[in-house]
Amino acid sequence: MIDVAKAGGGTYAYKWDNPATKQIGNKLSYAAELDKWQWMLGAGFIAVAINEMAATAQEIARSANHADTTARTVDSMAVECIGVAELTIKSIDRSVTEVEGAMSGAQQLDADTGNEGRPRHRGTRRTPARKSGPLQDLTSKDSKRRKRQNYGSQRSRATRVMAAA
C-alpha cells in the first residue's frame, strides 16, 4: 500500500482476514500520500460486505416496489368499493322515494274515497261488475258475511298481538 501511495495514490486489492466471518476474503483499499506531513492515508472495505449491502439494497428496492404495487391495488379496490356502495345507496334511495310516493298517493286515495283509517287488504281486489236482480241480493249477503269474518279475524289478530306484547 505504501508503494501505491508513493506512486501518487490509487486502489489496491489484497487478501484480508474478515473479522465478521473469520475467513480470508478480498479487500479493496485506496491509498494516498500526504507529503506535507509525510503520512500515508488508506481506507478500504471488504468486498463481501459490499456485495451483501448491494443485495440488501436490491431486496429493499424489490420490497418497496411490491409494497407500492400492493398499495396501488388496495387503493383501486377501495375506490371500486366506494363506487359500488354509492350506486347501491342511490338505488335504495330511489326505491324508497318511489314507495313513499306510492304511499302518499294511496293515502290521498283513501282520503278522497273515505277509506281513511281502514285496514288495507293484501294484494289487489277486483270489484265485480254490478249485478241486478236476485243475484245482486245473494252477492250482497255474501259480501256482508265476508266483511264480518274479516273484521273478526283482524280483531282477533290485533288481540293476539297486544297479548304478546
Secondary structure as UniProt FT lines:
FT   HELIX           2..6
FT   TURN            7..8
FT   STRAND          10..18
FT   TURN            19..22
FT   STRAND          23..34
FT   TURN            35..38
FT   STRAND          39..46
FT   HELIX           47..113
FT   TURN            116..117
FT   HELIX           134..164
//
